[in-house]
Amino acid sequence: MPKNVFRVAVIMMLGLGCGHESAATQQVRSAAAIDLDCDESMIEFVDDESMVKRVSGCGRTLTYMYKCNATAGGGQDCRWKPVRDDSNKLH
């Protein structure tokens, strides 16, 4: 691929991503709004890693992890779930 074509492709991909949240961010934001009893617009990401996301909103924080469970037929059900331990109490 010529260098100029590659550069244009990269610029176009970057431009398309501006202003749009990833599916993971949208899923965590929606879940956090419910779990924190807070409007989605108030949810902020404190830590945003590939498999762990810590959010805050309405004066509280919560950590989510991406977890998969086996399903019948050999598939997997993967979702963002809040960490359920003492270090992740709503506060």
HUVENCOR-V518048 format. One record per backbone hydrogen bond with DSSP energy under -1.0 kcal/mol. CO is the residue of the C=O (numbers start at 1). NH is the residue of the N-H. Records with the same first field share a line. If there is no record, write none. Layout:
CO->NH ; NH
//
This chain:
2->6
3->7
4->8
5->9
6->10
7->11
8->12
9->13
10->14
11->15
12->16
13->17
17->20
22->26
23->27
24->28
25->29
26->30
27->31
28->32
29->33
30->34
31->35
32->36
33->38
39->42
40->43
44->56
47->54
51->66
52->49
53->64
54->46 ; 47
55->62
56->44
57->60
60->57
62->55
63->83
64->53
65->81
67->79
69->77
71->74
75->71
77->69
79->67
81->65
85->88
//
